[in-house]
Amino acid sequence: MRADLLGDPVAGCEEALAVVHGFDRALADGLLRPRVGAGAALAALADAVGGTPLGVLVAEAAEKAGAGAAGEDHLVALAGARVAILGSVHDALTARLDEATGRTREPWPGAGEGEGEGEVPQQPANLLSAARSWLADLARAGWRGMDHDLVSGAAPVVSAMLPDIGLRRLATLLDGFAAELAASCPGATLERVPVRRWADLWSRAMLLTQPGAAGSGPAAGLGTATGAGTAATVTGRLLPLGIDLHEHATAVQAQIHAVLEPADGGTPRLVRASVSAPKPDTVVGMGVWQLLRTHLSLIAAFSEGRAMDVADMAVTAEGDLRWSDDKARTGGPADPFATARLLLSTATAAPTAPLDRHPARIAELVFLEGYKVADGEFELPGGRLALDTDRIPSAGPLTPDLVRASTSCIGLVRWDAGTFTLQPLAVEAPVKKKATAVHAGAWAGGTADKDGVRAEKAAAEAVTVLRERAGRLLRK
């Protein structure tokens, strides 16, 4: 990998992010009574998309919002412009990553491709409208003007949406978003506002209220991922490389990154298999694996160091497998580091869905060796790459010390705060003077490691207590 390319600035990104930041500040203050400077920020947003099909619509929306008279349609247009600008940043950064890794990326399917069996059912317009109305009220009040009465308005909407699997992606987003806002109410007393994050959640949720949008993407449902528009089916050998664990107070997701060797001898491709579940905020650490492992047999195969043979497994255009246990069986031993050395550099990457194009979404699988770790960075031939150990989950044996002592690493290159970073998924490091592979997700399927066993037991007791309490409540 050419680390020197990752250290150079990407043309236009800084300017695009400045436009987004200006809009985010205006959103934080509220669009019902825009403050001084909000009009200029809104105009800059409109100018940034002026040469696109959004131009006229966003220009009108910016003018209305600057006068404090923005309707729901205007706010949807502003959210769309923000998402489009961040999408352009995502594309520029991804192109730089492809250049640095020498990786080939598949194009996004054209209109009409991959449709049919994966089409999203029609969603209730009244629920989408209710969600959009709540989000519009948030935008008018701003983060500084929100209170508990306003934030609590999401609860009945979320409750009505959750039974509908086609709306569960939006419902989960709204539920987590409302929980964050509620924990920060009233907004007028906040010393620091997470301006970018809340604007990200708001704009994404606003677009997901558009008919047909809520069923798309790799995290559309809970259980296994249910992206929209199945592009194809695949048959071949699945070689897991690492698990990336995403944990929130109310939900958890595990993404298994893997290389698929097609049975027909075609080019290997990068794919993911995901499993998600709702969770209480008291279930942390090893407890999250107990919520996930029963839903995805691939977790057990990864923990045992084995491949899986899949036949006619559905896959989205983004490379997300729609996992079905009856279309997979456990294969022979598979060493992730051997797979990374032999196949990762030649594997084709999948494109990103239009709505998911955001710099925070970048997670490019790479294999590194021949480096040194110093001052929180990987020192590579030709450049440096910042190390992100904060993403290493506590529910596994991988630690920052092992990363610093490692000689090779499988990880995800991300982009954060203006720079590329590396999140380790697994390393080869000396353990008791012996070179050992250590994976962040090694305990996903259970473990015989004494530390892991102790953590598993404590987590099991916590989950058991919660289930007993829930059972008593239901009996009442």
N, C-alpha and C positions, 0 to 999 in steps of 0.2 A: 504494500500500500504506500502511496506517495503522501507521506505526512506533510510535506511542504505545502501541498495544495490546500490542506485543511487549515493552515495557519493564515493564508491570504484572505483578505476581505472579498466578499462577493458583491459585485457591482449592483447598486440599486437597492440592496436589502436595507441598509441603514435608513435611507430616505423613505422607503415604504413603511418601515416600522415606526418612523416618526409620525407619519400620517395616522396610523392606527392608534398610536399613543395619544395624539391630540383628541381623537374621537372618544377614546376610553375615558379621558379626563372629563369631557363634556357629559358623558353618560354617568359618571360617578356623581356629578353635581346635580343631575336631573335635567330632563328636557322639557318639563312643564314651564319652568321659568329659567331659561338658559342664562348662565352667567357671562360676564365679559370674557371674550375670547372664544366662546363656544361657536359663534357664527363663523369665525375664521377656520376653526377646526373642522366644522361640518362642510364648509366650502372646499377645504383641501381634500377631504374624503371624496367629494363629488368630482373634483378635478382629476384625482388619481384614476378614476374609472371613466373619465369623460370620453375617451376614444373607444369604449366598449359598448355592447348592446345595453348595458346598465345605465349608460351615461345620462340620458334624458330623465329616466325615472328617479335616479339618485339625486340629480340636480334639483328636481322638484321637492323631493323628500328633505333634502338639506335646507332648502329655503323655508319649508313649513316648520321643520324642527327648530331652526334658528329663531322663528317667530313664536315658538311655544305652541304651535297648532298642529303638531304631527299626529296623524291618525295611525291606526294599526298597519295599514298598507305601507305608509311612509316608513314606519319603523322596521318593517320587514325588508324594505329596500335598503335601508342603511345597514342592517345586519348583513344583507347579501353583499354589499360593497365591501364591508370589513372582511368578510370571509374570503371574497375574491382576492383582495390585496394580500392577505396572509397566504392564500393559495399560491400566488405568484412567488412569494418569498420561499415557500416550501419547494416549488419547482426548481428555483435557482439553486437552492442548497442541495437538493437531491441530485441535480445535474453535476454539481461540483463533487459530490460523494462518488457518483458513478465514474467520473474522470479519475478520482484518486484511487479507487479500487479496481478500475478496469473492468467493471461489471456491466453486463448488458441488461437492459430493462425492457420488459414487454410493453407495448403501447396499450392505452386504455381502449376497450372495445368501442366501436362506433355505435351510433344510435340503432337500436333494434337488435344488436348482437347480444347473445346470452339471455334473451328473454324467453318466457314461456313458463316452464315448470316452476321457476323461482319467482314469478311475479308476486308482488305484495297485494294482499286483499285490501279492499276498500276500507278505510278507517272512518269511524264515526265523526262527521264534520262538527258536531256540537262539542265534542271533547277537545278537538284540535282548536276550535274557536275559543273555548274556555281557557285553555292553556295560553293561547296567544294574547287574550285579554289580560291575564295576570302578568305576563311578561311585559306588556305595554304599560301597565300601571307601574311596574318596577322601573322602567326606563324613565317615565315621567317624574317619579319621585327621586330617582337616583339612589346610590348607595348611602349617601349622606342623609337622605330624607326618609329612608325606609324605617318601619316600625313593626312590632309583632303582629298587629292587625293586618297589615299589608302582606307580610310574609306568610301568615297562616292561611291565606287564600289559596295556596297551592295544594293544601292537604286534601280537600274533596276532589280536586281534579286528578291528583295522583291515585287516590283510592278507586276512582271510576276507571282509570286507564289500566291499572295493573292486571286485571283479569284478561285483557285483550293482548295476546302475544304480539300482534302487529304494532301496538302502541307501547310495548314494555321498554323499548329503548328510550323513548322520550320520557316515560314515566320515571324510570330510574334516574335519568339526568335531572329532571325536575325535583325529585325527592332529595337527591344529594345536594343540589343547589340550594333548595329551601332550607335544608338542615344547616348548611354553612351560614346562610344569611341569618337564620334564627339565632344561631350561637353568637352573632355579632350585633344583634339589635340592642338598643336603637342605634342607627347609623350615625346620628349626630355626635355620639360620644366616642366614636372610633378614633384612635390615635393614628392608625395606619390602615389604609384600605387596599386590599389586593386587586388593584384596578385592572390589570391585564387578565388575571384569572377569571374574575367575575364577568368581565366583558366577553371573554371567550365562551363561558358557559351560557351567558344570556344570548349572544348572537347565534350560537349553535342551536340552542333550544328554539329560538325564534324561527329559524329555517326548518327545523324538524316539525313545526306545526303546519307546514305546507303539505297538502294531501300527497301521499305517496313517498314522502321523504323519510318518515319515521321507521320504515322497515328496512332501510338500507344500511350497509356497513357491517363490519365484523363483530360488533357488539350489540346487534339488534335485539337479541333475546337473552334470557337467563337460561342456564343449562349449557348447551353447546351453542356456538356462534351460529347465527342464522342470517348471513348476508343476503341481500336481494339479488335476483337475477343470476341463477346458477349459470356459469359460463361453459362448464364442461364437466366431465367425470374423468378421474385419473385411476390408473392401475400401475402398480409398481412397488418398490421397496422404500419405506419411509425410515429415514435415519435421523433420530432426534439429536439435537446439538445442545439445547439448553432451555431452561424455563425462566420466563420473566413474570414475576408476581406483581399484580397491581392490587393494592389494598386501600379501601376507603372505609369510613366508619360504618356505612350501611351496605357495602357490597365488596366482593372480592373476585378477581379474575386471574387465571393462570393462562399464559400463552406459551405454548411449546413451539419453539423455532426448530425447523428441520429441513433436510434436503430430501427431495423426492427423486429417486432414480426410476424413470419410466420403464415399464416392462418392454416397450418396443425399442429400447436402446436410444431414445431421444436424449436431448440435452437435459442434465439435471436442473431442477428448479427449486427455488426457495419457497417454502410453504409454512403455514402456521396452523395449529389446531388450538382452539380456545375453549375454556369452560368457565362459566361465571355462576355466582350464587349470591343471593342476599345474605346478610349476616348481621347479628347484633354487634354493637360497638364494643362489647366486652369480650368478644371472641377475637383473639390476636395470636400472633406467633404460630406455633404448630397447630393450633385449633383450626386455622383456615384450611389446612390440607384436608381435615376431616370433612369439611363442607364440600370439597371439590373432587376428591379422588374417586368416589363411587360413581361419578358421572362420566368419566373419561378413562377408558382402559389404557390409553397411551401413557398416562401418568405412571402406571405400574410398569409398563415396558421400559420407560425411561429410567426409572429407579433401579430396574434390574439390568440396565446396560444392554438392552436388546432393541433390534429393529422391529418394524411391523410391516407385514405385507398387506396392501390394500387393493381392493378390486372394485372398480366402478364407483369410487368414492366421489361424491359431488364436491366441487371446488368453485369458489367465487373468482371473479376476475382479479381480485386483490390477493389471491393466493391463500385464502382462508378455507380450510377443509370443513365441510359440513359433516362433522364426525358421526359415524354410525358403526356401532360395535359389530353388527352382523356383516359388515363389509371389510372387516379387518381381523387379522390374526397375528399372534406374536411370532416373530421371526427369530433368526439367529442372533448371536452376540454382535454388538455394534459399538465400537469405541468412538465417542464423539470427537476426540482429538484426531484420530485417524481419518474420520470423515472430513473434518475441517481441513486437514493438510492435503487430502487428495481431491476433494470435490468442491470446496467452498469457492475457490477462485474462479471456477468455470461455471458455477450455477447461475441461472438466469433469475433476475429479481422480478417481482410482480409490480404492477403500477399501483397507484393510490387512487381510491375513489374520489371523484370531484369534491364531494362534501367533506371529505376527511383530509383534504390538503391543508396542513397547518404545520409550522415548524416544530411544534411540540410532538407531532405525530411521527417524526422521523426516528427510525430505529433500524439502522442498517447492520446486518449481521456480518462480523469480520473475524478473522483469525490473525493473531499477532504473535511473533516470537523474535528473538534476537534483540530485545529491548532491555532498557534499565528503567527502574522506577525511582524517581527522585523529586522531592518537593511537590508531591501530588500530581505528577505528570509521567506519562510514558515517554521516555526518550527513544525515539526511533531514528533510523537513518534518514537524514534530510529534514527532520522537524520533531515537534513535540505534540502530544495529544493529552489534554487534561483528563484526569482520572475522576470518575464520579462514583465514590463508594457509598454515598447516601442512599442509593437505590438498592444496595444489597439487602435482601430481606433477612429479618432476624430468624425466620423459620427455616434455617439451613446452616450448614457447617462453614460456608465461605465467609471469611473475615477480611477486613482491610489489611491486616498484617500478612495474611497469606498472599493477597494480591501483590503487596509490595515485595514479597520474597519470590514471586513467581518467575518462571522462565518462558511460559507461553500462556496465551489467554484467548478464550472465545468470548466475544462481547458484542454489545450493541453500540454503534456510534450514534449519538444523539446531538441535538443542537440546543443549547441552553444559554441564556443571558449573553448572546452575541458570540458564542464560541462553540466549536465542536468538542464533545466530551465522549469518554468511553465508559459504558456501564458493564462491568465484568459479569458474565454468566457462569464461567468456569475457568479455572486456572490449573496449570501443572506447577506444583511447588514442592520443595523439600519438606516432608513431614517425618520427624524422627530420622533425619538424614537419608530419607528415601524419597525419590521423585514420585509424587502422588497426584492424581487428578481429583480436584475438589470442585463440586458443583453447587451453585446457590440453591438449586432445587433438588438436591440429593435426597432430602427427607420427604419428598412429596408423596411417595408411596409407602412410607413407613421406614423405619431404620432400626438397626441393631446397635448403632453408636450409643454409648452410655449417656452422653449429653442429650442426644435426640430422643432416647427412650424416656428420660426424665421429663423433657419438655412435652412429649406426646402424652404422657400420663397426666400431667397437670392440665393440659388442654382438654383431654377427654373428660376429666372430672368437671371442668367448667361447662362444657357442652352438655353433659348429662344433667347438671343442675338446672341449666336453662330450659332443657326439654321438659324436665319434671315440672318446673314452674309454669311453663306454657300449657302443659297438660292440665294442671289444676285450674288455670284460668278458663280453659275451654270447657271443662266439666261444670264450672259455675255458670 
